[in-house]
Amino acid sequence: RMKANVVRDMSVEELTQKLTDLKEELFHLKFQHSTNQLDNPQRIVAVKKDIARVNTILREKELKESK
């Protein structure tokens, strides 16, 4: 699980890459879940929250740059 202050220290490029990685992980987790191979279904919830956290920080940085 990612902490918001750690995410805020990342650059926009790192955040974009992290977002891509998280979305890919979420896809794989959903696939595993649909085939009953997923050990920990709560991991899907955690990854969704991480995606939301990264999107929020990206938006904050975008608004900060536009000022």
mmCIF file of the N, C-alpha and C atoms, coordinates in Angstrom:
data_MODEL
# 
_entry.id   MODEL 
# 
loop_
_atom_site.group_PDB 
_atom_site.id 
_atom_site.type_symbol 
_atom_site.label_atom_id 
_atom_site.label_alt_id 
_atom_site.label_comp_id 
_atom_site.label_asym_id 
_atom_site.label_entity_id 
_atom_site.label_seq_id 
_atom_site.pdbx_PDB_ins_code 
_atom_site.Cartn_x 
_atom_site.Cartn_y 
_atom_site.Cartn_z 
_atom_site.occupancy 
_atom_site.B_iso_or_equiv 
_atom_site.pdbx_formal_charge 
_atom_site.auth_seq_id 
_atom_site.auth_comp_id 
_atom_site.auth_asym_id 
_atom_site.auth_atom_id 
_atom_site.pdbx_PDB_model_num 
ATOM 1   N N  . ARG A 1 1  ? 0.837   -1.181  0.000   1.00 0.00 ? 1  ARG A N  1 
ATOM 2   C CA . ARG A 1 1  ? 0.000   0.000   0.000   1.00 0.00 ? 1  ARG A CA 1 
ATOM 3   C C  . ARG A 1 1  ? 0.878   1.239   0.000   1.00 0.00 ? 1  ARG A C  1 
ATOM 4   N N  . MET A 1 2  ? 0.545   2.178   -0.831  1.00 0.00 ? 2  MET A N  1 
ATOM 5   C CA . MET A 1 2  ? 1.359   3.372   -0.999  1.00 0.00 ? 2  MET A CA 1 
ATOM 6   C C  . MET A 1 2  ? 0.851   4.481   -0.075  1.00 0.00 ? 2  MET A C  1 
ATOM 7   N N  . LYS A 1 3  ? 1.790   5.209   0.480   1.00 0.00 ? 3  LYS A N  1 
ATOM 8   C CA . LYS A 1 3  ? 1.434   6.347   1.318   1.00 0.00 ? 3  LYS A CA 1 
ATOM 9   C C  . LYS A 1 3  ? 1.398   7.609   0.454   1.00 0.00 ? 3  LYS A C  1 
ATOM 10  N N  . ALA A 1 4  ? 0.491   8.519   0.780   1.00 0.00 ? 4  ALA A N  1 
ATOM 11  C CA . ALA A 1 4  ? 0.308   9.732   -0.024  1.00 0.00 ? 4  ALA A CA 1 
ATOM 12  C C  . ALA A 1 4  ? 1.570   10.588  -0.052  1.00 0.00 ? 4  ALA A C  1 
ATOM 13  N N  . ASN A 1 5  ? 2.284   10.695  1.074   1.00 0.00 ? 5  ASN A N  1 
ATOM 14  C CA . ASN A 1 5  ? 3.480   11.534  1.091   1.00 0.00 ? 5  ASN A CA 1 
ATOM 15  C C  . ASN A 1 5  ? 4.588   10.950  0.217   1.00 0.00 ? 5  ASN A C  1 
ATOM 16  N N  . VAL A 1 6  ? 4.646   9.627   0.090   1.00 0.00 ? 6  VAL A N  1 
ATOM 17  C CA . VAL A 1 6  ? 5.626   8.993   -0.792  1.00 0.00 ? 6  VAL A CA 1 
ATOM 18  C C  . VAL A 1 6  ? 5.262   9.279   -2.247  1.00 0.00 ? 6  VAL A C  1 
ATOM 19  N N  . VAL A 1 7  ? 3.976   9.215   -2.550  1.00 0.00 ? 7  VAL A N  1 
ATOM 20  C CA . VAL A 1 7  ? 3.510   9.470   -3.911  1.00 0.00 ? 7  VAL A CA 1 
ATOM 21  C C  . VAL A 1 7  ? 3.761   10.923  -4.296  1.00 0.00 ? 7  VAL A C  1 
ATOM 22  N N  . ARG A 1 8  ? 3.567   11.828  -3.359  1.00 0.00 ? 8  ARG A N  1 
ATOM 23  C CA . ARG A 1 8  ? 3.764   13.258  -3.650  1.00 0.00 ? 8  ARG A CA 1 
ATOM 24  C C  . ARG A 1 8  ? 5.225   13.579  -3.996  1.00 0.00 ? 8  ARG A C  1 
ATOM 25  N N  . ASP A 1 9  ? 6.161   12.778  -3.479  1.00 0.00 ? 9  ASP A N  1 
ATOM 26  C CA . ASP A 1 9  ? 7.575   13.003  -3.755  1.00 0.00 ? 9  ASP A CA 1 
ATOM 27  C C  . ASP A 1 9  ? 7.995   12.524  -5.143  1.00 0.00 ? 9  ASP A C  1 
ATOM 28  N N  . MET A 1 10 ? 7.131   11.772  -5.807  1.00 0.00 ? 10 MET A N  1 
ATOM 29  C CA . MET A 1 10 ? 7.464   11.241  -7.127  1.00 0.00 ? 10 MET A CA 1 
ATOM 30  C C  . MET A 1 10 ? 7.260   12.306  -8.207  1.00 0.00 ? 10 MET A C  1 
ATOM 31  N N  . SER A 1 11 ? 8.010   12.177  -9.305  1.00 0.00 ? 11 SER A N  1 
ATOM 32  C CA . SER A 1 11 ? 7.841   13.096  -10.423 1.00 0.00 ? 11 SER A CA 1 
ATOM 33  C C  . SER A 1 11 ? 6.614   12.692  -11.238 1.00 0.00 ? 11 SER A C  1 
ATOM 34  N N  . VAL A 1 12 ? 6.193   13.561  -12.144 1.00 0.00 ? 12 VAL A N  1 
ATOM 35  C CA . VAL A 1 12 ? 5.027   13.279  -12.977 1.00 0.00 ? 12 VAL A CA 1 
ATOM 36  C C  . VAL A 1 12 ? 5.273   12.039  -13.835 1.00 0.00 ? 12 VAL A C  1 
ATOM 37  N N  . GLU A 1 13 ? 6.507   11.905  -14.354 1.00 0.00 ? 13 GLU A N  1 
ATOM 38  C CA . GLU A 1 13 ? 6.835   10.739  -15.179 1.00 0.00 ? 13 GLU A CA 1 
ATOM 39  C C  . GLU A 1 13 ? 6.749   9.450   -14.359 1.00 0.00 ? 13 GLU A C  1 
ATOM 40  N N  . GLU A 1 14 ? 7.275   9.491   -13.129 1.00 0.00 ? 14 GLU A N  1 
ATOM 41  C CA . GLU A 1 14 ? 7.213   8.320   -12.249 1.00 0.00 ? 14 GLU A CA 1 
ATOM 42  C C  . GLU A 1 14 ? 5.764   7.966   -11.907 1.00 0.00 ? 14 GLU A C  1 
ATOM 43  N N  . LEU A 1 15 ? 4.951   8.994   -11.664 1.00 0.00 ? 15 LEU A N  1 
ATOM 44  C CA . LEU A 1 15 ? 3.549   8.764   -11.337 1.00 0.00 ? 15 LEU A CA 1 
ATOM 45  C C  . LEU A 1 15 ? 2.801   8.147   -12.516 1.00 0.00 ? 15 LEU A C  1 
ATOM 46  N N  . THR A 1 16 ? 3.090   8.636   -13.705 1.00 0.00 ? 16 THR A N  1 
ATOM 47  C CA . THR A 1 16 ? 2.444   8.098   -14.903 1.00 0.00 ? 16 THR A CA 1 
ATOM 48  C C  . THR A 1 16 ? 2.823   6.630   -15.094 1.00 0.00 ? 16 THR A C  1 
ATOM 49  N N  . GLN A 1 17 ? 4.102   6.311   -14.882 1.00 0.00 ? 17 GLN A N  1 
ATOM 50  C CA . GLN A 1 17 ? 4.553   4.926   -15.001 1.00 0.00 ? 17 GLN A CA 1 
ATOM 51  C C  . GLN A 1 17 ? 3.912   4.054   -13.927 1.00 0.00 ? 17 GLN A C  1 
ATOM 52  N N  . LYS A 1 18 ? 3.839   4.577   -12.711 1.00 0.00 ? 18 LYS A N  1 
ATOM 53  C CA . LYS A 1 18 ? 3.235   3.840   -11.598 1.00 0.00 ? 18 LYS A CA 1 
ATOM 54  C C  . LYS A 1 18 ? 1.758   3.562   -11.889 1.00 0.00 ? 18 LYS A C  1 
ATOM 55  N N  . LEU A 1 19 ? 1.067   4.547   -12.449 1.00 0.00 ? 19 LEU A N  1 
ATOM 56  C CA . LEU A 1 19 ? -0.341  4.396   -12.791 1.00 0.00 ? 19 LEU A CA 1 
ATOM 57  C C  . LEU A 1 19 ? -0.527  3.288   -13.825 1.00 0.00 ? 19 LEU A C  1 
ATOM 58  N N  . THR A 1 20 ? 0.335   3.257   -14.828 1.00 0.00 ? 20 THR A N  1 
ATOM 59  C CA . THR A 1 20 ? 0.284   2.205   -15.838 1.00 0.00 ? 20 THR A CA 1 
ATOM 60  C C  . THR A 1 20 ? 0.502   0.830   -15.206 1.00 0.00 ? 20 THR A C  1 
ATOM 61  N N  . ASP A 1 21 ? 1.496   0.741   -14.326 1.00 0.00 ? 21 ASP A N  1 
ATOM 62  C CA . ASP A 1 21 ? 1.792   -0.528  -13.650 1.00 0.00 ? 21 ASP A CA 1 
ATOM 63  C C  . ASP A 1 21 ? 0.613   -0.991  -12.788 1.00 0.00 ? 21 ASP A C  1 
ATOM 64  N N  . LEU A 1 22 ? 0.007   -0.045  -12.062 1.00 0.00 ? 22 LEU A N  1 
ATOM 65  C CA . LEU A 1 22 ? -1.112  -0.399  -11.190 1.00 0.00 ? 22 LEU A CA 1 
ATOM 66  C C  . LEU A 1 22 ? -2.319  -0.866  -11.995 1.00 0.00 ? 22 LEU A C  1 
ATOM 67  N N  . LYS A 1 23 ? -2.584  -0.198  -13.121 1.00 0.00 ? 23 LYS A N  1 
ATOM 68  C CA . LYS A 1 23 ? -3.715  -0.607  -13.953 1.00 0.00 ? 23 LYS A CA 1 
ATOM 69  C C  . LYS A 1 23 ? -3.490  -1.998  -14.538 1.00 0.00 ? 23 LYS A C  1 
ATOM 70  N N  . GLU A 1 24 ? -2.244  -2.270  -14.903 1.00 0.00 ? 24 GLU A N  1 
ATOM 71  C CA . GLU A 1 24 ? -1.913  -3.598  -15.418 1.00 0.00 ? 24 GLU A CA 1 
ATOM 72  C C  . GLU A 1 24 ? -2.086  -4.655  -14.324 1.00 0.00 ? 24 GLU A C  1 
ATOM 73  N N  . GLU A 1 25 ? -1.633  -4.328  -13.120 1.00 0.00 ? 25 GLU A N  1 
ATOM 74  C CA . GLU A 1 25 ? -1.787  -5.251  -11.994 1.00 0.00 ? 25 GLU A CA 1 
ATOM 75  C C  . GLU A 1 25 ? -3.262  -5.507  -11.700 1.00 0.00 ? 25 GLU A C  1 
ATOM 76  N N  . LEU A 1 26 ? -4.068  -4.436  -11.744 1.00 0.00 ? 26 LEU A N  1 
ATOM 77  C CA . LEU A 1 26 ? -5.499  -4.575  -11.494 1.00 0.00 ? 26 LEU A CA 1 
ATOM 78  C C  . LEU A 1 26 ? -6.136  -5.499  -12.532 1.00 0.00 ? 26 LEU A C  1 
ATOM 79  N N  . PHE A 1 27 ? -5.742  -5.343  -13.785 1.00 0.00 ? 27 PHE A N  1 
ATOM 80  C CA . PHE A 1 27 ? -6.254  -6.210  -14.841 1.00 0.00 ? 27 PHE A CA 1 
ATOM 81  C C  . PHE A 1 27 ? -5.941  -7.676  -14.541 1.00 0.00 ? 27 PHE A C  1 
ATOM 82  N N  . HIS A 1 28 ? -4.692  -7.948  -14.164 1.00 0.00 ? 28 HIS A N  1 
ATOM 83  C CA . HIS A 1 28 ? -4.293  -9.319  -13.858 1.00 0.00 ? 28 HIS A CA 1 
ATOM 84  C C  . HIS A 1 28 ? -5.027  -9.864  -12.630 1.00 0.00 ? 28 HIS A C  1 
ATOM 85  N N  . LEU A 1 29 ? -5.213  -9.015  -11.635 1.00 0.00 ? 29 LEU A N  1 
ATOM 86  C CA . LEU A 1 29 ? -5.931  -9.449  -10.426 1.00 0.00 ? 29 LEU A CA 1 
ATOM 87  C C  . LEU A 1 29 ? -7.381  -9.796  -10.748 1.00 0.00 ? 29 LEU A C  1 
ATOM 88  N N  . LYS A 1 30 ? -8.026  -8.964  -11.572 1.00 0.00 ? 30 LYS A N  1 
ATOM 89  C CA . LYS A 1 30 ? -9.410  -9.226  -11.951 1.00 0.00 ? 30 LYS A CA 1 
ATOM 90  C C  . LYS A 1 30 ? -9.513  -10.524 -12.748 1.00 0.00 ? 30 LYS A C  1 
ATOM 91  N N  . PHE A 1 31 ? -8.536  -10.746 -13.599 1.00 0.00 ? 31 PHE A N  1 
ATOM 92  C CA . PHE A 1 31 ? -8.522  -11.982 -14.383 1.00 0.00 ? 31 PHE A CA 1 
ATOM 93  C C  . PHE A 1 31 ? -8.370  -13.196 -13.464 1.00 0.00 ? 31 PHE A C  1 
ATOM 94  N N  . GLN A 1 32 ? -7.439  -13.111 -12.524 1.00 0.00 ? 32 GLN A N  1 
ATOM 95  C CA . GLN A 1 32 ? -7.245  -14.201 -11.561 1.00 0.00 ? 32 GLN A CA 1 
ATOM 96  C C  . GLN A 1 32 ? -8.515  -14.427 -10.739 1.00 0.00 ? 32 GLN A C  1 
ATOM 97  N N  . HIS A 1 33 ? -9.163  -13.333 -10.358 1.00 0.00 ? 33 HIS A N  1 
ATOM 98  C CA . HIS A 1 33 ? -10.379 -13.432 -9.547  1.00 0.00 ? 33 HIS A CA 1 
ATOM 99  C C  . HIS A 1 33 ? -11.491 -14.136 -10.326 1.00 0.00 ? 33 HIS A C  1 
ATOM 100 N N  . SER A 1 34 ? -11.607 -13.815 -11.603 1.00 0.00 ? 34 SER A N  1 
ATOM 101 C CA . SER A 1 34 ? -12.669 -14.419 -12.409 1.00 0.00 ? 34 SER A CA 1 
ATOM 102 C C  . SER A 1 34 ? -12.425 -15.906 -12.642 1.00 0.00 ? 34 SER A C  1 
ATOM 103 N N  . THR A 1 35 ? -11.169 -16.337 -12.578 1.00 0.00 ? 35 THR A N  1 
ATOM 104 C CA . THR A 1 35 ? -10.863 -17.764 -12.761 1.00 0.00 ? 35 THR A CA 1 
ATOM 105 C C  . THR A 1 35 ? -10.626 -18.468 -11.419 1.00 0.00 ? 35 THR A C  1 
ATOM 106 N N  . ASN A 1 36 ? -11.028 -17.813 -10.349 1.00 0.00 ? 36 ASN A N  1 
ATOM 107 C CA . ASN A 1 36 ? -10.911 -18.374 -8.989  1.00 0.00 ? 36 ASN A CA 1 
ATOM 108 C C  . ASN A 1 36 ? -9.486  -18.762 -8.615  1.00 0.00 ? 36 ASN A C  1 
ATOM 109 N N  . GLN A 1 37 ? -8.520  -17.986 -9.043  1.00 0.00 ? 37 GLN A N  1 
ATOM 110 C CA . GLN A 1 37 ? -7.124  -18.249 -8.702  1.00 0.00 ? 37 GLN A CA 1 
ATOM 111 C C  . GLN A 1 37 ? -6.541  -17.187 -7.772  1.00 0.00 ? 37 GLN A C  1 
ATOM 112 N N  . LEU A 1 38 ? -7.362  -16.236 -7.363  1.00 0.00 ? 38 LEU A N  1 
ATOM 113 C CA . LEU A 1 38 ? -6.873  -15.131 -6.540  1.00 0.00 ? 38 LEU A CA 1 
ATOM 114 C C  . LEU A 1 38 ? -6.920  -15.516 -5.066  1.00 0.00 ? 38 LEU A C  1 
ATOM 115 N N  . ASP A 1 39 ? -5.760  -15.418 -4.394  1.00 0.00 ? 39 ASP A N  1 
ATOM 116 C CA . ASP A 1 39 ? -5.673  -15.782 -2.982  1.00 0.00 ? 39 ASP A CA 1 
ATOM 117 C C  . ASP A 1 39 ? -6.271  -14.714 -2.074  1.00 0.00 ? 39 ASP A C  1 
ATOM 118 N N  . ASN A 1 40 ? -6.000  -13.437 -2.388  1.00 0.00 ? 40 ASN A N  1 
ATOM 119 C CA . ASN A 1 40 ? -6.417  -12.344 -1.520  1.00 0.00 ? 40 ASN A CA 1 
ATOM 120 C C  . ASN A 1 40 ? -7.251  -11.332 -2.311  1.00 0.00 ? 40 ASN A C  1 
ATOM 121 N N  . PRO A 1 41 ? -8.584  -11.456 -2.295  1.00 0.00 ? 41 PRO A N  1 
ATOM 122 C CA . PRO A 1 41 ? -9.434  -10.529 -3.045  1.00 0.00 ? 41 PRO A CA 1 
ATOM 123 C C  . PRO A 1 41 ? -9.318  -9.073  -2.575  1.00 0.00 ? 41 PRO A C  1 
ATOM 124 N N  . GLN A 1 42 ? -8.879  -8.866  -1.347  1.00 0.00 ? 42 GLN A N  1 
ATOM 125 C CA . GLN A 1 42 ? -8.731  -7.498  -0.848  1.00 0.00 ? 42 GLN A CA 1 
ATOM 126 C C  . GLN A 1 42 ? -7.624  -6.742  -1.583  1.00 0.00 ? 42 GLN A C  1 
ATOM 127 N N  . ARG A 1 43 ? -6.742  -7.464  -2.250  1.00 0.00 ? 43 ARG A N  1 
ATOM 128 C CA . ARG A 1 43 ? -5.670  -6.826  -3.025  1.00 0.00 ? 43 ARG A CA 1 
ATOM 129 C C  . ARG A 1 43 ? -6.259  -5.965  -4.142  1.00 0.00 ? 43 ARG A C  1 
ATOM 130 N N  . ILE A 1 44 ? -7.399  -6.390  -4.708  1.00 0.00 ? 44 ILE A N  1 
ATOM 131 C CA . ILE A 1 44 ? -8.061  -5.606  -5.759  1.00 0.00 ? 44 ILE A CA 1 
ATOM 132 C C  . ILE A 1 44 ? -8.470  -4.246  -5.193  1.00 0.00 ? 44 ILE A C  1 
ATOM 133 N N  . VAL A 1 45 ? -9.044  -4.250  -3.999  1.00 0.00 ? 45 VAL A N  1 
ATOM 134 C CA . VAL A 1 45 ? -9.470  -3.005  -3.350  1.00 0.00 ? 45 VAL A CA 1 
ATOM 135 C C  . VAL A 1 45 ? -8.269  -2.093  -3.105  1.00 0.00 ? 45 VAL A C  1 
ATOM 136 N N  . ALA A 1 46 ? -7.171  -2.673  -2.627  1.00 0.00 ? 46 ALA A N  1 
ATOM 137 C CA . ALA A 1 46 ? -5.971  -1.892  -2.328  1.00 0.00 ? 46 ALA A CA 1 
ATOM 138 C C  . ALA A 1 46 ? -5.391  -1.268  -3.599  1.00 0.00 ? 46 ALA A C  1 
ATOM 139 N N  . VAL A 1 47 ? -5.366  -2.025  -4.682  1.00 0.00 ? 47 VAL A N  1 
ATOM 140 C CA . VAL A 1 47 ? -4.818  -1.508  -5.941  1.00 0.00 ? 47 VAL A CA 1 
ATOM 141 C C  . VAL A 1 47 ? -5.712  -0.389  -6.481  1.00 0.00 ? 47 VAL A C  1 
ATOM 142 N N  . LYS A 1 48 ? -7.029  -0.548  -6.363  1.00 0.00 ? 48 LYS A N  1 
ATOM 143 C CA . LYS A 1 48 ? -7.944  0.520   -6.812  1.00 0.00 ? 48 LYS A CA 1 
ATOM 144 C C  . LYS A 1 48 ? -7.707  1.803   -6.022  1.00 0.00 ? 48 LYS A C  1 
ATOM 145 N N  . LYS A 1 49 ? -7.481  1.668   -4.719  1.00 0.00 ? 49 LYS A N  1 
ATOM 146 C CA . LYS A 1 49 ? -7.218  2.848   -3.888  1.00 0.00 ? 49 LYS A CA 1 
ATOM 147 C C  . LYS A 1 49 ? -5.892  3.502   -4.270  1.00 0.00 ? 49 LYS A C  1 
ATOM 148 N N  . ASP A 1 50 ? -4.880  2.670   -4.572  1.00 0.00 ? 50 ASP A N  1 
ATOM 149 C CA . ASP A 1 50 ? -3.589  3.215   -5.013  1.00 0.00 ? 50 ASP A CA 1 
ATOM 150 C C  . ASP A 1 50 ? -3.738  3.962   -6.330  1.00 0.00 ? 50 ASP A C  1 
ATOM 151 N N  . ILE A 1 51 ? -4.540  3.418   -7.247  1.00 0.00 ? 51 ILE A N  1 
ATOM 152 C CA . ILE A 1 51 ? -4.783  4.094   -8.527  1.00 0.00 ? 51 ILE A CA 1 
ATOM 153 C C  . ILE A 1 51 ? -5.447  5.448   -8.278  1.00 0.00 ? 51 ILE A C  1 
ATOM 154 N N  . ALA A 1 52 ? -6.433  5.473   -7.406  1.00 0.00 ? 52 ALA A N  1 
ATOM 155 C CA . ALA A 1 52 ? -7.121  6.728   -7.081  1.00 0.00 ? 52 ALA A CA 1 
ATOM 156 C C  . ALA A 1 52 ? -6.159  7.725   -6.444  1.00 0.00 ? 52 ALA A C  1 
ATOM 157 N N  . ARG A 1 53 ? -5.285  7.231   -5.572  1.00 0.00 ? 53 ARG A N  1 
ATOM 158 C CA . ARG A 1 53 ? -4.316  8.092   -4.903  1.00 0.00 ? 53 ARG A CA 1 
ATOM 159 C C  . ARG A 1 53 ? -3.355  8.720   -5.925  1.00 0.00 ? 53 ARG A C  1 
ATOM 160 N N  . VAL A 1 54 ? -2.862  7.902   -6.853  1.00 0.00 ? 54 VAL A N  1 
ATOM 161 C CA . VAL A 1 54 ? -1.937  8.409   -7.869  1.00 0.00 ? 54 VAL A CA 1 
ATOM 162 C C  . VAL A 1 54 ? -2.648  9.418   -8.773  1.00 0.00 ? 54 VAL A C  1 
ATOM 163 N N  . ASN A 1 55 ? -3.883  9.125   -9.164  1.00 0.00 ? 55 ASN A N  1 
ATOM 164 C CA . ASN A 1 55 ? -4.641  10.065  -9.998  1.00 0.00 ? 55 ASN A CA 1 
ATOM 165 C C  . ASN A 1 55 ? -4.863  11.394  -9.286  1.00 0.00 ? 55 ASN A C  1 
ATOM 166 N N  . THR A 1 56 ? -5.141  11.332  -7.997  1.00 0.00 ? 56 THR A N  1 
ATOM 167 C CA . THR A 1 56 ? -5.358  12.551  -7.215  1.00 0.00 ? 56 THR A CA 1 
ATOM 168 C C  . THR A 1 56 ? -4.089  13.402  -7.163  1.00 0.00 ? 56 THR A C  1 
ATOM 169 N N  . ILE A 1 57 ? -2.952  12.772  -6.910  1.00 0.00 ? 57 ILE A N  1 
ATOM 170 C CA . ILE A 1 57 ? -1.689  13.498  -6.826  1.00 0.00 ? 57 ILE A CA 1 
ATOM 171 C C  . ILE A 1 57 ? -1.327  14.083  -8.188  1.00 0.00 ? 57 ILE A C  1 
ATOM 172 N N  . LEU A 1 58 ? -1.561  13.324  -9.262  1.00 0.00 ? 58 LEU A N  1 
ATOM 173 C CA . LEU A 1 58 ? -1.297  13.843  -10.606 1.00 0.00 ? 58 LEU A CA 1 
ATOM 174 C C  . LEU A 1 58 ? -2.138  15.093  -10.874 1.00 0.00 ? 58 LEU A C  1 
ATOM 175 N N  . ARG A 1 59 ? -3.399  15.036  -10.481 1.00 0.00 ? 59 ARG A N  1 
ATOM 176 C CA . ARG A 1 59 ? -4.294  16.187  -10.669 1.00 0.00 ? 59 ARG A CA 1 
ATOM 177 C C  . ARG A 1 59 ? -3.824  17.385  -9.839  1.00 0.00 ? 59 ARG A C  1 
ATOM 178 N N  . GLU A 1 60 ? -3.404  17.133  -8.607  1.00 0.00 ? 60 GLU A N  1 
ATOM 179 C CA . GLU A 1 60 ? -2.883  18.220  -7.767  1.00 0.00 ? 60 GLU A CA 1 
ATOM 180 C C  . GLU A 1 60 ? -1.691  18.884  -8.424  1.00 0.00 ? 60 GLU A C  1 
ATOM 181 N N  . LYS A 1 61 ? -0.769  18.070  -8.945  1.00 0.00 ? 61 LYS A N  1 
ATOM 182 C CA . LYS A 1 61 ? 0.431   18.619  -9.603  1.00 0.00 ? 61 LYS A CA 1 
ATOM 183 C C  . LYS A 1 61 ? 0.053   19.393  -10.855 1.00 0.00 ? 61 LYS A C  1 
ATOM 184 N N  . GLU A 1 62 ? -0.944  18.893  -11.592 1.00 0.00 ? 62 GLU A N  1 
ATOM 185 C CA . GLU A 1 62 ? -1.413  19.566  -12.797 1.00 0.00 ? 62 GLU A CA 1 
ATOM 186 C C  . GLU A 1 62 ? -1.995  20.947  -12.454 1.00 0.00 ? 62 GLU A C  1 
ATOM 187 N N  . LEU A 1 63 ? -2.794  21.023  -11.408 1.00 0.00 ? 63 LEU A N  1 
ATOM 188 C CA . LEU A 1 63 ? -3.393  22.288  -10.993 1.00 0.00 ? 63 LEU A CA 1 
ATOM 189 C C  . LEU A 1 63 ? -2.335  23.245  -10.465 1.00 0.00 ? 63 LEU A C  1 
ATOM 190 N N  . LYS A 1 64 ? -1.342  22.707  -9.759  1.00 0.00 ? 64 LYS A N  1 
ATOM 191 C CA . LYS A 1 64 ? -0.266  23.511  -9.204  1.00 0.00 ? 64 LYS A CA 1 
ATOM 192 C C  . LYS A 1 64 ? 0.557   24.161  -10.319 1.00 0.00 ? 64 LYS A C  1 
ATOM 193 N N  . GLU A 1 65 ? 0.810   23.387  -11.398 1.00 0.00 ? 65 GLU A N  1 
ATOM 194 C CA . GLU A 1 65 ? 1.590   23.904  -12.519 1.00 0.00 ? 65 GLU A CA 1 
ATOM 195 C C  . GLU A 1 65 ? 0.825   24.962  -13.305 1.00 0.00 ? 65 GLU A C  1 
ATOM 196 N N  . SER A 1 66 ? -0.496  24.861  -13.340 1.00 0.00 ? 66 SER A N  1 
ATOM 197 C CA . SER A 1 66 ? -1.295  25.795  -14.138 1.00 0.00 ? 66 SER A CA 1 
ATOM 198 C C  . SER A 1 66 ? -1.421  27.163  -13.471 1.00 0.00 ? 66 SER A C  1 
ATOM 199 N N  . LYS A 1 67 ? -1.104  27.263  -12.189 1.00 0.00 ? 67 LYS A N  1 
ATOM 200 C CA . LYS A 1 67 ? -1.214  28.555  -11.485 1.00 0.00 ? 67 LYS A CA 1 
ATOM 201 C C  . LYS A 1 67 ? -0.077  29.481  -11.844 1.00 0.00 ? 67 LYS A C  1 
# 
